[in-house]
Amino acid sequence: SIMENPTYAVRQSINEKLGFGFMTAPLASYQPLGGYPGLELGIDYHRLDLTSLVDQGYIRGSDSLDFMALTLAKGLYYDIDFRFSASIMPQTTTMQFFSGMLRWKFYEHPSWARLTAVIHYSGASFPAATHPTATPAAETNYATQGQGYDLVVSRGFGSFELFGGVGRARSVSQFLVDVTVGQKAYVRQDDTLNRYTAGSAIKWKNGSFSFGMDRVVQNKYFIQTQFELL
């Protein structure tokens, strides 16, 4: 749980490490899904390192946050893909998470690499006891939303692929704090920073598997597997 009534410095530290940690992870493979009529179904596993926040007393609990998300991906036309993820319940945490991504492969060299533009949006919240005096009435003590864009370079070697990217990401977190005696309200923390991604993927006929990381202030690791549905 988040410490009560965090100061500006504490809110900024939590937003940088936890808020940006919920940014949408790269899609499993940067080979376009194509315009086939089916969907790809996948499961993502994420791990956020919270050691520094726990050591400083900013949050209480485990020094890492692990969660899984169910993913649906759809290949559209003109090398445009869409992806949506949502946390799988129940898990060890009551956190609620969702994310969406739209990507476009706009250039490919036959013997070099492909370039892909990505835009993404995500959100997460941690339910808490309802505070009737909050403004507005609160059901979470911490919530965050993120958005951004990336430029990704990927290179395939048969069924194996490497990718890396750079972009900008914005994280807006809201913290429930005491504003007066018996009165609570949300305080907003808004930060924009660079984001870096890297990983590898193995593609087969009906799916793919990937491992990678992204970094804003600290590393976040993810594993993804996706399978094509009819």
DOVO-777508 format. One record per residue (C-alpha): residue number from 1; residue in three letters; y, z, x. Coordinates in Angstrom, 2 decimals. Each point is the difference from the previous one (the first is absolute). Example, Ala and Ser with C-alpha at 12.3 -4.5 7.8 and 13.67 -1.06 7.14 Angstrom:
BEGIN
<r><k>1</k><r>ALA</r><y>-4.50</y><z>7.80</z><x>12.30</x></r>
<r><k>2</k><r>SER</r><y>3.44</y><z>-0.66</z><x>1.37</x></r>
This chain:
BEGIN
<r><k>1</k><r>SER</r><y>0.00</y><z>0.00</z><x>0.00</x></r>
<r><k>2</k><r>ILE</r><y>3.60</y><z>-0.59</z><x>1.07</x></r>
<r><k>3</k><r>MET</r><y>2.08</y><z>2.98</z><x>1.10</x></r>
<r><k>4</k><r>GLU</r><y>2.52</y><z>1.22</z><x>-2.58</x></r>
<r><k>5</k><r>ASN</r><y>3.67</y><z>-0.99</z><x>0.28</x></r>
<r><k>6</k><r>PRO</r><y>-0.26</y><z>-2.13</z><x>3.16</x></r>
<r><k>7</k><r>THR</r><y>3.18</y><z>-0.61</z><x>1.99</x></r>
<r><k>8</k><r>TYR</r><y>1.29</y><z>-3.50</z><x>0.78</x></r>
<r><k>9</k><r>ALA</r><y>-1.74</y><z>-0.03</z><x>3.42</x></r>
<r><k>10</k><r>VAL</r><y>-3.30</y><z>1.09</z><x>-1.57</x></r>
<r><k>11</k><r>ARG</r><y>0.28</y><z>-2.59</z><x>-2.78</x></r>
<r><k>12</k><r>GLN</r><y>0.68</y><z>-2.73</z><x>2.55</x></r>
<r><k>13</k><r>SER</r><y>-3.00</y><z>1.01</z><x>2.12</x></r>
<r><k>14</k><r>ILE</r><y>-2.30</y><z>0.07</z><x>-3.04</x></r>
<r><k>15</k><r>ASN</r><y>1.30</y><z>-3.35</z><x>-1.23</x></r>
<r><k>16</k><r>GLU</r><y>-0.49</y><z>-1.61</z><x>3.41</x></r>
<r><k>17</k><r>LYS</r><y>-3.57</y><z>1.22</z><x>0.43</x></r>
<r><k>18</k><r>LEU</r><y>-1.31</y><z>0.32</z><x>-3.55</x></r>
<r><k>19</k><r>GLY</r><y>2.22</y><z>-2.34</z><x>-2.01</x></r>
<r><k>20</k><r>PHE</r><y>-0.38</y><z>-2.95</z><x>2.36</x></r>
<r><k>21</k><r>GLY</r><y>-3.71</y><z>0.82</z><x>0.29</x></r>
<r><k>22</k><r>PHE</r><y>-0.53</y><z>-1.18</z><x>-3.56</x></r>
<r><k>23</k><r>MET</r><y>1.28</y><z>-3.49</z><x>0.75</x></r>
<r><k>24</k><r>THR</r><y>-2.31</y><z>-2.81</z><x>-1.09</x></r>
<r><k>25</k><r>ALA</r><y>-2.62</y><z>-0.80</z><x>2.63</x></r>
<r><k>26</k><r>PRO</r><y>-0.43</y><z>-3.64</z><x>1.07</x></r>
<r><k>27</k><r>LEU</r><y>-2.42</y><z>-2.11</z><x>-2.05</x></r>
<r><k>28</k><r>ALA</r><y>-3.53</y><z>-0.05</z><x>1.43</x></r>
<r><k>29</k><r>SER</r><y>0.19</y><z>-3.52</z><x>1.41</x></r>
<r><k>30</k><r>TYR</r><y>3.00</y><z>-2.24</z><x>0.60</x></r>
<r><k>31</k><r>GLN</r><y>-2.02</y><z>-3.09</z><x>-0.87</x></r>
<r><k>32</k><r>PRO</r><y>1.38</y><z>-1.08</z><x>-3.41</x></r>
<r><k>33</k><r>LEU</r><y>-2.25</y><z>0.82</z><x>-2.93</x></r>
<r><k>34</k><r>GLY</r><y>0.65</y><z>-3.38</z><x>-1.59</x></r>
<r><k>35</k><r>GLY</r><y>0.34</y><z>-0.99</z><x>-3.64</x></r>
<r><k>36</k><r>TYR</r><y>-3.53</y><z>0.67</z><x>-1.17</x></r>
<r><k>37</k><r>PRO</r><y>-0.23</y><z>1.46</z><x>-3.53</x></r>
<r><k>38</k><r>GLY</r><y>-1.61</y><z>3.33</z><x>0.96</x></r>
<r><k>39</k><r>LEU</r><y>1.25</y><z>3.28</z><x>1.48</x></r>
<r><k>40</k><r>GLU</r><y>-0.77</y><z>2.01</z><x>3.11</x></r>
<r><k>41</k><r>LEU</r><y>-0.92</y><z>3.63</z><x>-0.55</x></r>
<r><k>42</k><r>GLY</r><y>0.26</y><z>2.46</z><x>2.87</x></r>
<r><k>43</k><r>ILE</r><y>0.15</y><z>3.61</z><x>1.11</x></r>
<r><k>44</k><r>ASP</r><y>2.56</y><z>1.29</z><x>2.51</x></r>
<r><k>45</k><r>TYR</r><y>-0.30</y><z>3.20</z><x>2.02</x></r>
<r><k>46</k><r>HIS</r><y>3.23</y><z>1.49</z><x>1.40</x></r>
<r><k>47</k><r>ARG</r><y>0.63</y><z>2.88</z><x>2.40</x></r>
<r><k>48</k><r>LEU</r><y>3.44</y><z>1.56</z><x>0.58</x></r>
<r><k>49</k><r>ASP</r><y>0.51</y><z>2.37</z><x>2.93</x></r>
<r><k>50</k><r>LEU</r><y>1.95</y><z>3.06</z><x>-1.22</x></r>
<r><k>51</k><r>THR</r><y>-0.52</y><z>2.18</z><x>3.08</x></r>
<r><k>52</k><r>SER</r><y>3.67</y><z>0.24</z><x>0.99</x></r>
<r><k>53</k><r>LEU</r><y>1.11</y><z>0.80</z><x>-3.57</x></r>
<r><k>54</k><r>VAL</r><y>-2.65</y><z>2.72</z><x>-0.36</x></r>
<r><k>55</k><r>ASP</r><y>0.77</y><z>1.49</z><x>3.43</x></r>
<r><k>56</k><r>GLN</r><y>3.70</y><z>0.26</z><x>-0.89</x></r>
<r><k>57</k><r>GLY</r><y>-0.78</y><z>1.58</z><x>-3.37</x></r>
<r><k>58</k><r>TYR</r><y>1.56</y><z>-2.85</z><x>-1.98</x></r>
<r><k>59</k><r>ILE</r><y>-3.18</y><z>-0.49</z><x>-2.03</x></r>
<r><k>60</k><r>ARG</r><y>-3.02</y><z>2.23</z><x>-0.60</x></r>
<r><k>61</k><r>GLY</r><y>-3.60</y><z>-1.14</z><x>0.08</x></r>
<r><k>62</k><r>SER</r><y>-2.14</y><z>-2.33</z><x>2.11</x></r>
<r><k>63</k><r>ASP</r><y>1.40</y><z>-1.72</z><x>3.09</x></r>
<r><k>64</k><r>SER</r><y>-0.99</y><z>-3.39</z><x>-1.44</x></r>
<r><k>65</k><r>LEU</r><y>0.13</y><z>-1.68</z><x>-3.37</x></r>
<r><k>66</k><r>ASP</r><y>-2.94</y><z>-2.26</z><x>-0.84</x></r>
<r><k>67</k><r>PHE</r><y>-0.18</y><z>-2.06</z><x>-3.15</x></r>
<r><k>68</k><r>MET</r><y>-1.67</y><z>-3.10</z><x>-1.41</x></r>
<r><k>69</k><r>ALA</r><y>1.46</y><z>-2.75</z><x>-2.16</x></r>
<r><k>70</k><r>LEU</r><y>-1.54</y><z>-2.67</z><x>-2.19</x></r>
<r><k>71</k><r>THR</r><y>1.43</y><z>-3.46</z><x>0.70</x></r>
<r><k>72</k><r>LEU</r><y>0.23</y><z>-3.23</z><x>-1.96</x></r>
<r><k>73</k><r>ALA</r><y>1.11</y><z>-3.13</z><x>1.87</x></r>
<r><k>74</k><r>LYS</r><y>0.63</y><z>-3.45</z><x>-1.43</x></r>
<r><k>75</k><r>GLY</r><y>0.57</y><z>-3.25</z><x>1.80</x></r>
<r><k>76</k><r>LEU</r><y>2.70</y><z>-2.04</z><x>-1.73</x></r>
<r><k>77</k><r>TYR</r><y>1.13</y><z>-3.51</z><x>0.87</x></r>
<r><k>78</k><r>TYR</r><y>1.99</y><z>-1.31</z><x>2.97</x></r>
<r><k>79</k><r>ASP</r><y>-1.60</y><z>2.64</z><x>2.29</x></r>
<r><k>80</k><r>ILE</r><y>1.53</y><z>2.90</z><x>-1.97</x></r>
<r><k>81</k><r>ASP</r><y>-2.10</y><z>3.14</z><x>-0.55</x></r>
<r><k>82</k><r>PHE</r><y>0.53</y><z>3.11</z><x>-2.11</x></r>
<r><k>83</k><r>ARG</r><y>-1.54</y><z>3.44</z><x>0.49</x></r>
<r><k>84</k><r>PHE</r><y>0.11</y><z>3.24</z><x>-2.00</x></r>
<r><k>85</k><r>SER</r><y>-1.48</y><z>3.40</z><x>0.98</x></r>
<r><k>86</k><r>ALA</r><y>-0.26</y><z>3.36</z><x>-1.74</x></r>
<r><k>87</k><r>SER</r><y>-1.50</y><z>3.30</z><x>1.09</x></r>
<r><k>88</k><r>ILE</r><y>-3.54</y><z>0.77</z><x>-1.14</x></r>
<r><k>89</k><r>MET</r><y>-0.39</y><z>3.23</z><x>-1.94</x></r>
<r><k>90</k><r>PRO</r><y>-1.36</y><z>2.59</z><x>0.41</x></r>
<r><k>91</k><r>GLN</r><y>0.66</y><z>0.72</z><x>3.67</x></r>
<r><k>92</k><r>THR</r><y>0.54</y><z>3.09</z><x>2.11</x></r>
<r><k>93</k><r>THR</r><y>3.72</y><z>-0.28</z><x>-0.70</x></r>
<r><k>94</k><r>THR</r><y>1.77</y><z>-0.39</z><x>-3.34</x></r>
<r><k>95</k><r>MET</r><y>2.31</y><z>-2.58</z><x>1.54</x></r>
<r><k>96</k><r>GLN</r><y>0.65</y><z>-3.18</z><x>-2.01</x></r>
<r><k>97</k><r>PHE</r><y>0.59</y><z>-3.21</z><x>1.95</x></r>
<r><k>98</k><r>PHE</r><y>0.60</y><z>-3.69</z><x>-0.76</x></r>
<r><k>99</k><r>SER</r><y>1.18</y><z>-3.03</z><x>1.94</x></r>
<r><k>100</k><r>GLY</r><y>0.59</y><z>-3.71</z><x>-0.42</x></r>
<r><k>101</k><r>MET</r><y>0.39</y><z>-2.87</z><x>2.43</x></r>
<r><k>102</k><r>LEU</r><y>0.96</y><z>-3.66</z><x>-0.16</x></r>
<r><k>103</k><r>ARG</r><y>-0.55</y><z>-2.19</z><x>3.04</x></r>
<r><k>104</k><r>TRP</r><y>0.57</y><z>-3.66</z><x>0.86</x></r>
<r><k>105</k><r>LYS</r><y>-1.51</y><z>-1.92</z><x>2.89</x></r>
<r><k>106</k><r>PHE</r><y>2.85</y><z>-2.37</z><x>0.76</x></r>
<r><k>107</k><r>TYR</r><y>-1.15</y><z>-1.47</z><x>3.33</x></r>
<r><k>108</k><r>GLU</r><y>-3.29</y><z>-0.71</z><x>1.75</x></r>
<r><k>109</k><r>HIS</r><y>-0.64</y><z>-1.71</z><x>3.32</x></r>
<r><k>110</k><r>PRO</r><y>-3.49</y><z>-1.51</z><x>0.20</x></r>
<r><k>111</k><r>SER</r><y>-0.67</y><z>1.33</z><x>3.51</x></r>
<r><k>112</k><r>TRP</r><y>2.33</y><z>3.00</z><x>0.24</x></r>
<r><k>113</k><r>ALA</r><y>0.70</y><z>2.40</z><x>-2.86</x></r>
<r><k>114</k><r>ARG</r><y>1.34</y><z>0.44</z><x>-3.52</x></r>
<r><k>115</k><r>LEU</r><y>3.24</y><z>1.69</z><x>-1.11</x></r>
<r><k>116</k><r>THR</r><y>0.11</y><z>2.03</z><x>-3.21</x></r>
<r><k>117</k><r>ALA</r><y>2.93</y><z>1.61</z><x>-1.83</x></r>
<r><k>118</k><r>VAL</r><y>-0.74</y><z>3.20</z><x>-1.90</x></r>
<r><k>119</k><r>ILE</r><y>1.96</y><z>2.11</z><x>-2.49</x></r>
<r><k>120</k><r>HIS</r><y>-1.40</y><z>3.30</z><x>-1.24</x></r>
<r><k>121</k><r>TYR</r><y>0.69</y><z>2.96</z><x>-2.29</x></r>
<r><k>122</k><r>SER</r><y>-1.76</y><z>3.38</z><x>-0.27</x></r>
<r><k>123</k><r>GLY</r><y>0.27</y><z>3.44</z><x>-1.56</x></r>
<r><k>124</k><r>ALA</r><y>-1.67</y><z>3.39</z><x>0.14</x></r>
<r><k>125</k><r>SER</r><y>0.47</y><z>3.41</z><x>-1.62</x></r>
<r><k>126</k><r>PHE</r><y>-1.47</y><z>3.48</z><x>0.21</x></r>
<r><k>127</k><r>PRO</r><y>-0.29</y><z>1.70</z><x>-3.40</x></r>
<r><k>128</k><r>ALA</r><y>1.13</y><z>3.61</z><x>-0.27</x></r>
<r><k>129</k><r>ALA</r><y>0.52</y><z>2.52</z><x>-2.79</x></r>
<r><k>130</k><r>THR</r><y>2.60</y><z>-1.18</z><x>-2.47</x></r>
<r><k>131</k><r>HIS</r><y>3.44</y><z>1.57</z><x>0.46</x></r>
<r><k>132</k><r>PRO</r><y>1.72</y><z>0.14</z><x>-3.43</x></r>
<r><k>133</k><r>THR</r><y>3.37</y><z>0.68</z><x>1.63</x></r>
<r><k>134</k><r>ALA</r><y>-0.10</y><z>-3.01</z><x>2.29</x></r>
<r><k>135</k><r>THR</r><y>2.49</y><z>-2.83</z><x>-0.41</x></r>
<r><k>136</k><r>PRO</r><y>-1.72</y><z>-2.14</z><x>-1.16</x></r>
<r><k>137</k><r>ALA</r><y>-3.13</y><z>1.95</z><x>-1.02</x></r>
<r><k>138</k><r>ALA</r><y>-2.25</y><z>-0.17</z><x>3.05</x></r>
<r><k>139</k><r>GLU</r><y>-3.71</y><z>-0.56</z><x>0.27</x></r>
<r><k>140</k><r>THR</r><y>-0.11</y><z>-0.63</z><x>3.75</x></r>
<r><k>141</k><r>ASN</r><y>1.42</y><z>1.89</z><x>2.96</x></r>
<r><k>142</k><r>TYR</r><y>0.02</y><z>-3.10</z><x>2.21</x></r>
<r><k>143</k><r>ALA</r><y>0.05</y><z>-3.72</z><x>-0.76</x></r>
<r><k>144</k><r>THR</r><y>0.65</y><z>-3.04</z><x>2.17</x></r>
<r><k>145</k><r>GLN</r><y>0.54</y><z>-3.72</z><x>-0.42</x></r>
<r><k>146</k><r>GLY</r><y>-0.03</y><z>-2.60</z><x>2.74</x></r>
<r><k>147</k><r>GLN</r><y>0.83</y><z>-3.65</z><x>0.38</x></r>
<r><k>148</k><r>GLY</r><y>0.39</y><z>-2.48</z><x>2.79</x></r>
<r><k>149</k><r>TYR</r><y>-0.88</y><z>-3.30</z><x>1.60</x></r>
<r><k>150</k><r>ASP</r><y>-2.05</y><z>-1.15</z><x>3.00</x></r>
<r><k>151</k><r>LEU</r><y>-0.50</y><z>-3.11</z><x>2.07</x></r>
<r><k>152</k><r>VAL</r><y>-3.64</y><z>-0.20</z><x>1.11</x></r>
<r><k>153</k><r>VAL</r><y>-1.61</y><z>-2.18</z><x>2.67</x></r>
<r><k>154</k><r>SER</r><y>-3.78</y><z>-0.47</z><x>-0.29</x></r>
<r><k>155</k><r>ARG</r><y>-2.55</y><z>-1.92</z><x>2.04</x></r>
<r><k>156</k><r>GLY</r><y>-3.54</y><z>-0.82</z><x>-1.07</x></r>
<r><k>157</k><r>PHE</r><y>-3.01</y><z>-0.36</z><x>2.28</x></r>
<r><k>158</k><r>GLY</r><y>-2.63</y><z>-1.30</z><x>-2.37</x></r>
<r><k>159</k><r>SER</r><y>-0.74</y><z>2.84</z><x>-2.44</x></r>
<r><k>160</k><r>PHE</r><y>1.96</y><z>2.51</z><x>2.14</x></r>
<r><k>161</k><r>GLU</r><y>3.75</y><z>0.45</z><x>-0.27</x></r>
<r><k>162</k><r>LEU</r><y>2.76</y><z>1.94</z><x>1.76</x></r>
<r><k>163</k><r>PHE</r><y>3.40</y><z>0.68</z><x>-1.56</x></r>
<r><k>164</k><r>GLY</r><y>3.23</y><z>1.78</z><x>0.82</x></r>
<r><k>165</k><r>GLY</r><y>3.38</y><z>0.24</z><x>-1.64</x></r>
<r><k>166</k><r>VAL</r><y>3.46</y><z>1.50</z><x>-0.04</x></r>
<r><k>167</k><r>GLY</r><y>2.35</y><z>0.71</z><x>-2.88</x></r>
<r><k>168</k><r>ARG</r><y>2.41</y><z>2.40</z><x>-1.67</x></r>
<r><k>169</k><r>ALA</r><y>-1.00</y><z>2.75</z><x>-2.40</x></r>
<r><k>170</k><r>ARG</r><y>1.96</y><z>2.30</z><x>-2.29</x></r>
<r><k>171</k><r>SER</r><y>-1.34</y><z>3.33</z><x>-1.26</x></r>
<r><k>172</k><r>VAL</r><y>1.72</y><z>1.99</z><x>-2.75</x></r>
<r><k>173</k><r>SER</r><y>-1.42</y><z>3.49</z><x>-0.54</x></r>
<r><k>174</k><r>GLN</r><y>0.97</y><z>2.57</z><x>-2.60</x></r>
<r><k>175</k><r>PHE</r><y>-0.38</y><z>3.74</z><x>0.53</x></r>
<r><k>176</k><r>LEU</r><y>0.18</y><z>2.66</z><x>-2.70</x></r>
<r><k>177</k><r>VAL</r><y>2.48</y><z>2.70</z><x>1.10</x></r>
<r><k>178</k><r>ASP</r><y>1.93</y><z>2.94</z><x>-1.47</x></r>
<r><k>179</k><r>VAL</r><y>3.59</y><z>-0.99</z><x>-0.80</x></r>
<r><k>180</k><r>THR</r><y>0.99</y><z>3.25</z><x>-1.72</x></r>
<r><k>181</k><r>VAL</r><y>-1.84</y><z>3.15</z><x>-1.03</x></r>
<r><k>182</k><r>GLY</r><y>-2.76</y><z>-1.09</z><x>-2.36</x></r>
<r><k>183</k><r>GLN</r><y>1.05</y><z>-3.68</z><x>0.16</x></r>
<r><k>184</k><r>LYS</r><y>-1.88</y><z>-2.71</z><x>1.91</x></r>
<r><k>185</k><r>ALA</r><y>0.80</y><z>-3.65</z><x>0.69</x></r>
<r><k>186</k><r>TYR</r><y>-1.16</y><z>-2.85</z><x>2.20</x></r>
<r><k>187</k><r>VAL</r><y>1.70</y><z>-0.73</z><x>3.32</x></r>
<r><k>188</k><r>ARG</r><y>-0.36</y><z>-3.52</z><x>1.36</x></r>
<r><k>189</k><r>GLN</r><y>-0.78</y><z>-0.96</z><x>3.62</x></r>
<r><k>190</k><r>ASP</r><y>0.49</y><z>-3.69</z><x>0.85</x></r>
<r><k>191</k><r>ASP</r><y>-0.92</y><z>-1.51</z><x>3.41</x></r>
<r><k>192</k><r>THR</r><y>-0.51</y><z>-3.54</z><x>1.30</x></r>
<r><k>193</k><r>LEU</r><y>-1.89</y><z>-0.66</z><x>3.26</x></r>
<r><k>194</k><r>ASN</r><y>-2.00</y><z>-2.66</z><x>1.85</x></r>
<r><k>195</k><r>ARG</r><y>-3.71</y><z>-0.36</z><x>-0.77</x></r>
<r><k>196</k><r>TYR</r><y>-2.76</y><z>-1.38</z><x>2.26</x></r>
<r><k>197</k><r>THR</r><y>-3.51</y><z>-1.02</z><x>-1.04</x></r>
<r><k>198</k><r>ALA</r><y>-3.10</y><z>-1.08</z><x>1.91</x></r>
<r><k>199</k><r>GLY</r><y>-3.67</y><z>-0.42</z><x>-0.74</x></r>
<r><k>200</k><r>SER</r><y>-3.08</y><z>-2.17</z><x>-0.10</x></r>
<r><k>201</k><r>ALA</r><y>-2.14</y><z>-1.45</z><x>-2.77</x></r>
<r><k>202</k><r>ILE</r><y>-3.43</y><z>-1.55</z><x>-0.42</x></r>
<r><k>203</k><r>LYS</r><y>-0.23</y><z>-2.61</z><x>-2.72</x></r>
<r><k>204</k><r>TRP</r><y>-3.23</y><z>-1.17</z><x>-1.63</x></r>
<r><k>205</k><r>LYS</r><y>-0.78</y><z>-2.26</z><x>-2.92</x></r>
<r><k>206</k><r>ASN</r><y>0.55</y><z>2.52</z><x>-2.80</x></r>
<r><k>207</k><r>GLY</r><y>2.26</y><z>2.62</z><x>1.54</x></r>
<r><k>208</k><r>SER</r><y>1.57</y><z>1.61</z><x>3.05</x></r>
<r><k>209</k><r>PHE</r><y>0.20</y><z>3.26</z><x>1.95</x></r>
<r><k>210</k><r>SER</r><y>2.97</y><z>1.18</z><x>2.06</x></r>
<r><k>211</k><r>PHE</r><y>1.21</y><z>2.91</z><x>2.08</x></r>
<r><k>212</k><r>GLY</r><y>3.61</y><z>0.51</z><x>0.99</x></r>
<r><k>213</k><r>MET</r><y>3.06</y><z>2.15</z><x>0.27</x></r>
<r><k>214</k><r>ASP</r><y>3.66</y><z>-0.06</z><x>-0.86</x></r>
<r><k>215</k><r>ARG</r><y>2.78</y><z>2.01</z><x>1.59</x></r>
<r><k>216</k><r>VAL</r><y>3.49</y><z>1.01</z><x>-1.03</x></r>
<r><k>217</k><r>VAL</r><y>0.43</y><z>3.43</z><x>1.60</x></r>
<r><k>218</k><r>GLN</r><y>-3.68</y><z>0.72</z><x>0.60</x></r>
<r><k>219</k><r>ASN</r><y>-3.27</y><z>-1.87</z><x>-0.34</x></r>
<r><k>220</k><r>LYS</r><y>-1.87</y><z>-0.39</z><x>-3.29</x></r>
<r><k>221</k><r>TYR</r><y>-3.56</y><z>-1.33</z><x>0.09</x></r>
<r><k>222</k><r>PHE</r><y>-1.83</y><z>-1.89</z><x>-2.72</x></r>
<r><k>223</k><r>ILE</r><y>-3.36</y><z>-1.64</z><x>-0.68</x></r>
<r><k>224</k><r>GLN</r><y>-0.36</y><z>-2.65</z><x>-2.67</x></r>
<r><k>225</k><r>THR</r><y>-2.90</y><z>-1.93</z><x>-1.47</x></r>
<r><k>226</k><r>GLN</r><y>0.30</y><z>-2.68</z><x>-2.69</x></r>
<r><k>227</k><r>PHE</r><y>-2.50</y><z>-2.06</z><x>-1.96</x></r>
<r><k>228</k><r>GLU</r><y>0.55</y><z>-3.13</z><x>-2.04</x></r>
<r><k>229</k><r>LEU</r><y>-0.65</y><z>0.28</z><x>-3.74</x></r>
<r><k>230</k><r>LEU</r><y>-0.91</y><z>-2.91</z><x>-2.23</x></r>
